[in-house]
């Protein structure tokens, strides 16, 4: 039996249908508009370069890893994941995000990002965005600090933004003195769920905090607090009564049990009232979040699995692609063409 030839009109319809199906398939990807292996052809060694530098930096000081995980959060919640947090002050933009109280002086890792960018520019000039560097570095920090237990792929394709203003950080980065409803609202604005909030709070299992972040509401005798008397006594021995006005603002470990390990100890600390922040303690004030704390504390591997997914979700907030951004040559300054 003869097979009828396809008419030119039918060929056009089929071609259009194929393109439509391809577009739908791309957007159906869980990572759209980002993709896994984004640099596999343009800079195949990109992710390996980031990982090698992060491994060395964390071996020298685990705080480097904690700093980069926090940097991803502070970048993505303000203007989306676009490396706007890295921009330095200029005469035209004198108060970028990094000068804002949520970031200055506590946010760290800028020099480490510079080192990674320098290595990538040497290997593949003008290819890898600073926003993707932050995302890769946070992923690798999670891996090394957890001893390989937190292990996930990070899609890429973010572009770098050209706008950064300190007032935006104050708007979207709520302080650690915040209560649960404020925290839930701040996450909801960015498309993140209550479970994402509880799971990502687990990053407080590593890193240090300035005394000024918790003294006023957790150690002040006139403010009721559920903090363990033992921890309160220890913190009072380390922190001045008024760390901001005295100019003396030391840091303490956020998790005194396993201070340099990404694990679920944080949730055990929440349950034993041995956490630093009101934002941590308040996770026990609702049935939903208290149940999530219990599950993360008691079910082996539960938190690690949830954390991997929440990190990828957070690293996809309001990303810039196409004509929305650029690949900065220097992560601290926008390109001027």
N, C-alpha and C positions, 0 to 999 in steps of 0.2 A: 504494500500500500504506500502510495506517495505521501510524503510529508509536505504540507503546504508551507511555502516560504513566509516568513514574518514580514508584514508590510512595514514601510518606513514609519507610518504613524504609530503602529503597535510597538515598534522598536523604541520610539521616543517615550511612549508611555511606560514601557518596562524599565527603561533607563532611569526615568524620573522616580518610578516606584522603588528601584534599587537604592537610589540616593536617599530617598525618604526613609527607607528601612535602615540604612546605614546610620543616618542621623539619629533616628530613634534608638538604635542599638548603642550608639555612643553615649547619648544622654541617659540611657538606662544603666550605664556603668555606675557602680556604687561610688566611684571617685570623681565623676564628671563635675567640673571641667578639667580636673587634674587627671593624671594617669601614672600608673606604675611604670618604672623604667623610662621615664621621660627623657633622660639624658643618654640612653643606651647607644645612640648613634652620634649625637652632637658632642658628648664628652663622656665616653664610656667609663672612665676612671673616677668620675665626680664623686659618687657615693663612697667609694673606697678611700679617697683622699680625706673626706670629712671624717670617716670612721677612724682612720689611723691617727689623725690629729686629736680627736676626742679621746681615744684610748690613752694616749700619752698624757693629755692634760688631766684626765681623771685619776690616772695612776699617781701623778704629782700632787693632786689635791682634789678629793671627791667633791668639794664645794663647787668646782668648775662645772660639774655635771648638773648639780642642783640649780645653779644659776641659769644654765641654758634651758632647762625644763620650765623654769619660771619665766624666762624671756619669751618663750613661745606663747604662753598665756597672756603676758602683758602686750605682746605684739598683736595677737589675733583679736583680742577683745576691743582694740582701738583701731579703727580704720580697716579692720580685717587683717589677714596674714600677709602683710605687704612690706615688712621690714621698716615701717615708719618709725619704730622705736629706736632705730639705729642712727637716725639723722642728727648731726651736730647743729648747734646754733649757728646762724648766719645773720648778717645785717638785715636780710629780707625775711628771715624767720628766726627771731631771737629766742623764742621759747618753745622748742620742739618737745615732743613727749618725754624724752629722757631727762628733761629738767623738772618734770612734774613730781610732786611729793610721793606718789606711789612708786616712782622709779629712782628718784634721787634722794639719798645716795645709795639706796639698798640694791638696786638692780646691777648685776655684775655679768661679765662675759663679753663685753664689747671688744676687748683686745683679742680674745680667743676667736671671735668672729672675723676680726681683721686678719688673723693668721691663716684661717681657713680660706678666706677670700683671696689672699695673696697667692696661696698655693694653687687654687683653682684658676686664677688669672694666668699664672705661669703655664698651666697645662692646657687651658682652653679659654683664651681671652674673650671676654664679653659674652659668655654663654650661660653661666650658672647664676641665677638671681640670689640676692641676699636673703630674700624671703624663704627660698628653698633651703638655703644654708641653715637658717634657724630651725626649720622643720627637721631636716636631717640630723642636725646636732642634738636636738631634743630627743629624737628617737634613739640615737646612739648612746646618749647619756643614760637613758632609761635601761638600755641593754646592759651597759657595763656596771651601773650601780646595782642592778638586780642580779648580777652574776649570770646573765643570760636568760633569766626567767621571764623577763618582759621583752618580748621579741616580736617585732611586727614590721611590715613593709610600709613605707611612707610614699604616697603618690606625690608627684611634683608637677611643675608647670606654672607656679605662681610668678607674677611679676612684681617688681618693687614700686611702691607708691612714691609720689612726689610731694605729699602734704603731710605735715606733722605739727600738732599743736598741743601744748601741755593741758589746755582746758579739756580736751577730749579724753585724756587719761583720767582726770578727776570725775568725768561724767560716767565712764564705763568700768573703771577699776575700783570696786567698793573696798573700803578699808577692812582690816581684820577685826575691827570692833563691831562689824555689822551683824545684825541678827539674821535668822534663817529666812524670813520672808524677803528681806532685802537681797540676800544672796540668790534666792530662787528667781526673783524678778530680774536680776542682772544677768543670769544665765539664760532665762527665757527670751530676753531681748535679742540674744545672739543665736537663738535656735537650739539651745542646749537644754536638756531635760534635768529634772530633779536627780535622777540617777547619775547623770553625767557630773553634776555638782558634787555628789557624795564621792564618786569614784575618783575624780580629779583632785579632790581635797586630800586624797591619799598621798599625793606628792609631798605633803608636809612631813612625810616620813624621812626626808633628807633635807639637808641645808640648815642654815642658821637664821635667826631673826634678831633684829635690833630690839632692845628693851622697850623703846618708845612705842612699839607696835602692840604691846599688851599690858604695860604697867598700869596705865590709867584706869582700865576697866577690869583687870583681873587681879591686881594686887592692892588696889586702893581700898582701905578699910571701910570707907563710906559707901562703896559700891558692892552689893552682894555678889558673890562669885562662888561657883561650885568647884573651883580648883582644889585639888588635893592639898591639904595642909603641908605635907612633906615637900611637894614640888614648890608650893608658894614660898616656903622657908628657904629652899635652895635658890630660887630666883631672886628673892630679896637680898640674898648674900652676894649676888652677882650684879644686880641692877640698882642704880641710884633711884631715889624716890621720885625724882622729876627729871628724867633723862634728857628731855628736849631743851628745857630752859637752862640746865646746867652745862650744856655743851658736851656732856659725857654720855655717850649712848653705846654701851658695849653690845656684843652679840652673844647669844646662847644657842645651843643645839635645839632644834625643834623636836627631835625624838632622842631622848637620852638613853634609850634602851639599845637601839641599833641605829646610831646616828648617821652612818654612811651607807646604809643598805636600803635599796628600794624593796620594801616588803609590806606586809599587811599589819605591821606592828602599830602603825598610826591608829588603826581602828580599835585595837586593844587599849591604846592610850586614851582614846575618846571614852571608852567604857569605864576606865579606871579614873577618869577626871584628871588625867595628867597630860593635858594638851595646853598649848600656850594661848590660843586665841579664842575669843568669843565666837568667831565664825566656825571654829572647830567644835567647841562645846555645844553649840546650838543645834548640832546635828541630832542630838538626843531629844529635842523638844517637839518633834512630830512623830507619829506612829510610823509613817512611811520612811522617813530618813533613819529613824532608830533601827528599823528592821534591816535596812540596807547596811548600816554600820555593823550589826550583828552578823549578817551573812558574810560581809567582807572580812570580818575578824575570825570567823570560825570555819569557813569552808575552804579547804586547801585549793589554791590555784584560782579561786573565784575572782579575787580582786585583780590579779595580773591580767586575766582574760578581758575583764571589763575595761581596765585601764588602757590596754592596747587599742581597743575600739574607740574609746573616748578621746584619746590623743589624736587619732586620725581624723575624727569628726571635728575636733576643735581646730586642727590645722587646715581645715577646709572653709573656715568662716570668711565670708565676703572676699574671696580671693580675687585678684586682678589678673585678667588675661587679655589677649588681643591688643587693643589700642589703649587699654586702661592704665598701663604702667610701662616700666622699662626694666632693663637689666643694668643695675648700677655698676659702674667700673670701680667705684669706691663706695663701700656700704654706708659711709658717714655723710655722703653728699649726693645730691641728684646730678644726673648727667646734664650738661648744657651743650646742645648741639649747635 
